[in-house]
Amino acid sequence: MNSERIHFLLKQYTANNIARNDYDELMSYISLSSSDTTLHELMEDEWDKLNEEYSFDDIQQRALYQKITTDPRFALSTKPEEKPVFNLKKWMSVAAGTIMLVGLGLFLNHRIKKESQQPAVVYHEKIVPFGKKIQIGLPDGTQVWVNSGSKLKYPSSFTGSKRELYLEGEAYFDVAHDATRPFIIHTGKLLTRVLGTAFNIKAYATNEMSVTVARGKVSVGLQNKFLGVLTPNQCLSYNAVNGSAKKYKVDASKLRWMNGDLIFNDTDIEGAAKIIERWYDVKVAFANTRISTRRFTASFLQHENIDQVMNVLSELSAFKYKREGKEITIQQIKN
């Protein structure tokens, strides 16, 4: 059986979508493996192919291993009882799934032990204050633009089978392509996986997180749940409170904050105030909360200052404001 056929059968099996004749073919092949080494090599090769597509992280691998090893079929198969004679065909029909469990369980145990023996990773941490933005070049050639009020944690070098880092806030990634090592960004509960692409992640200390793709393809999910695959000009937003996710079309060319441009697209005043606080390092308060729900669309270039921005917003949303140094108070609705 060639490797493409094995890969196809394993994908069908793991998707729980395998036909009976294909199932029998796969189990027959595995049962005839000459040794555990052969079985292990098969599982390792196919796991790498599947992992390239789905990018299972350490936690997911350990959870899967735990699930497999606590399965009664795994326990029975690792402690076989001596029986005088048995029928191979009958055994295959009853215990075929056990072979898969044992093989995958052995492999995951080997993989977890191997990765736990890796030297401790040394991380760098960049904290970007309000009013600032920075660009960082990562060890693999990836370029990252980190927005104000954000924190990025990344390793001094990428070793092992994947490239992982952690983000709080907002950043735009132009990821260096590496088909052998997926690029994984942790933002709270959200996991974003790519091989090489350009995309934006926004995950400040609120309940809403979003991922927007400018180029390539991005997979988004939680530790135990797949949320979706994004292609250029698509965005996925996730609500951490109710667990809802929504995918929709956007114009990724409007991702211009990296160039210093401030863009508001159908934004309410309350949301805009939080962006302005981070962008200009100011504090915005509301004397009249009725104004906070008004929505507007506007864009400002890099050279435009806080007064120019507030003057435009006050005209668009019909409110008055007072500014004293870094304190801005939105006072009342204009008549």
N, C-alpha and C positions, 0 to 999 in steps of 0.2 A: 504494500500500500504506500503510495507516495505521500509526501508531506502536505501537499495541498488538500488531498482527500482527508487526511487525518485532521487538519485544521478545520475543514468544513464540518466534519462530523462532530468535533468537540464544540464548535460554535453552536451547532444545532442542539447539542446535548445541554450545554450551559444555559441556552435560551429556553429550555424545556419545550422545544419545538421539533424534536427529532422523530422521524418516521420509524415504524417498527423494524423494517428491514435494515435501515441505516443503524439503528440502535444495536441490533444483533451483530452487524458487521463490525462496529466499533468495539463492542465487548469481546467478540471473538478475537480480534486483533490484540487487545490488551491482555486477555487471558493467556495468549500464546507467547507473550514476552518471555524471553529466556531468563531474566533475572530482575531483581529490584532495580538494579542500575539502569537497565534498558527502560523500565517503566518510568524511573525518575527522569531520565534524559528526555523521554517523550513529553512528560508533564512540564518539565522546565521549558522546553522549546515552545510548546503551545501556550504556556502561561505568559511567556514574554510577548508572544504575538497578541494575546488577548489584553495584556496589561498595556501594550502600546496603544490599543484602541480605547481602553477604559481607565487606565492609569490608577489602579488600586493603590491606595497609600498604606502606610504601616498599620494604621488603626483598622482599616478595612481588611487587610491581610490577616491580622490577628483575630478579628471578629469571625472571619470565615474559617480560620483554623480551629477556633474554639467551637464553632457550630459543627464542623466535621467531626472533631474528636469526641464530642459529646453525643453524637448520633449513635444509637444502639448498634447499628450495623458495623460501624467502625470498631466499637469495643469488641464485638463478637469476632470480627475478622482478625484482630490483633492478638486474640487469645483463642486460637482454634482448638476445638475438642478433637481428640483422636477418635476416628471412626474407621471401621474395617474397610469398607468399600463404598464408593459413591458414584453416581452417574454424572459424568461431566456436563452433559447437555442439560440435565435437570438442575445441576448446581449453577450453571450459567444463567438460566432463566430466573432462578430465585435470588442469586447473589451478584448479578452483573453490576448493579449500582454500587455494591460494596467495593468492587475493584476500583472504581472511579474515586470513591471516598478515600480509600487507603492511599492510592497513588497521589492524589492531590494533597491529602493530609501529610504524607511523608515529605512531599516537596515543600509545602508551606512551612513545615517545621524546620526543614533545612534552610529555607530562605530567611526565616525570622532569626534563626541562630546565627547565620552568616552576617546579616545586617547588624545584629546586636554586638558583634565583635569588631565592627568598624570603629576607628578612633573617634573621640568626641568631636563634634562639629563646633568650630569657633565662629560666632556670629558678630556681625557689625550691626549697629542700630543707628539710624538717621532719624532725628526728630526735627520736623520743619515747623518753625513758629508761625503764628499768624502774620500775614503781610509778606511772606517769603515763599519762594518756590525753588526747587533745586533739580538738577539733572545728575543721575548716577550711572556710571558704566559698571555693569556686573562682570564677574570673572569670565563668564562664557561669551561676552560680547553683547549681551542684551543691554539696551538702553532704557532707563526708567526716568520719567518726569514725575516728581512727587509734589503734590499740591500743598498749600498752606494748611496748618493744623493737622498734619498727617505724620505717621510713624512707619518706617519700613525697616524690617529686620531680615538680614540676608547673610548667608555664610561667606567666609573669606575665600572659599573655593568650593566648587561643586564636585563632590565625589559620590560614588555610588550610582544607582540606577535611575535617579531622578533629581531634578533641580527644584528645591523648595524654598519658599520665603513667606514672610508674614506681613500683612498690611493692615493698618488702621487709618482710615481716612480715604484719600483719593490719589490715584496714580495712573499714569498712562505707560503701557509697556510696549516696546518694540522688541520682540523676543527673537534671539538668534536661533535659527533652526538646528535641531539635533534630534533626528529620528529615533535615536537609541535612548534618549533621556527626556521624558516629558517634563514640562515646566509647570509647577503647581504653586498657586497663590492661595494662602489661607487668609480669609477675612471673616473672623468670627466663626460661625457655623458653615459659611459658604466656602466651597472649594472650586477653583477655576483651573482647568487643565488644558495645556496647549503643547504643541511641538515647535511651532515657529509662526508668529503672527503679530498683529498690532491691535491692541484693545485697551479700553479704559475700565477701571474698577472704582466705584464710589461706595464707600462703606464707613461713613463717619459714625459717631456714637449716637445713632438714631435707630429706629426699627426698620428702616428701608435701606436695602443695598441694591446696587445695580451693576451690570456688566454690559458694556457696549463694544461691539466689534467693528474695527475699521478695515481690517485685512485678515484673511485666513479663516480658520475655524476654531471655535472654543467650546469646550465641554464644561457645563456648570452643574454642580450638585452639592449635596450635603454629605456627611460621613456615611449615611446609610440610605441615601435617596438620590436618584438621578433626576435633575430638573430640566435639562434640555441641551441641545447643541445650537450654537449661534454661528451665523455666517455674516459677511459684511452688511452693515446698515441694519443690524438687528440688536435689540437690547432685551435683557431679561432683568426684571426687578423682583426682589424677594422680600417679603415681610416677615421679620423674625418673630413677631408676636403670634400671628395666626398661621404661619407656615405656608402662606399662599405665594405662588410664583406666577408671573405674567410675562409673556414674550410678545414683543411688538416691533414694528419697523420704525427706524429713526434715520436721520441724516447725519452720518458719522463725520461728515466734513465740518459740522458745527462744533466738533471737539477741538476748540482752539485755545483753551485755557493755558496749554503748554506754551503758547506763543505770547501770552500776556493779555489775551482778549477775554473779556467778561461777557458771557452769554446767558441770557434768561429766556427760556422758551416755555410760555404758558405757565409761569411760576407765580405762586401767591406771595404776597408781601412778607408774610412770616418766614417762608422759606428763603426768600431773597435776603432778608435781614441776616440770617445765619451765614449765608454766602458772603455778604458784604463784611460781616464781622471778621471772618477768616481772611478775606482778600485784602482788606485795608487795616487790619488790626485795630478795630474800633468796637464799641459796644452800642447796640441799638435796642432801645426800649420803646414800648407802646403806651402812650397815655390814653389812646382810644383803640381798644382791641377789635372794634368792628372793621377797621381798615385792614387787619391782618389777612383776611380771606380774599381780598381783591387780587385778581390775576392780571398778568401783563406779559408781553414779549418785547425784549429789547437787547441790543448788543452794544458793547463799549470797547474801544480800542485801548491798547496798552498805555498810551500816554494820558488818558482821561483820568482825572483825580476824583476823590470821594465827593467833593462838592458838585462837580459836573454830573456825576452819577445820581446823586440825591436830587438835584434840581430836575433832571429828566424824569425820574421816578415819581416825584411829587406832582409833576404835570400829568403824567400818564394815569396815575391812580388817584388824582385829586385829593391830596393831603398836604398839610403843612408840617414842617419839621423845624427843630432847633438843634444846632450843633455847637457844643462847647468842648473844644479840643478833641479828645477821642470819644466823647459821649454824644450820642445822637438820640433825640427823642422825637418820635412821630406823634404829633400832638392832636390834630383834629382833621376832620374832613372839610375840604374847601366847599364853600357855598357855590 
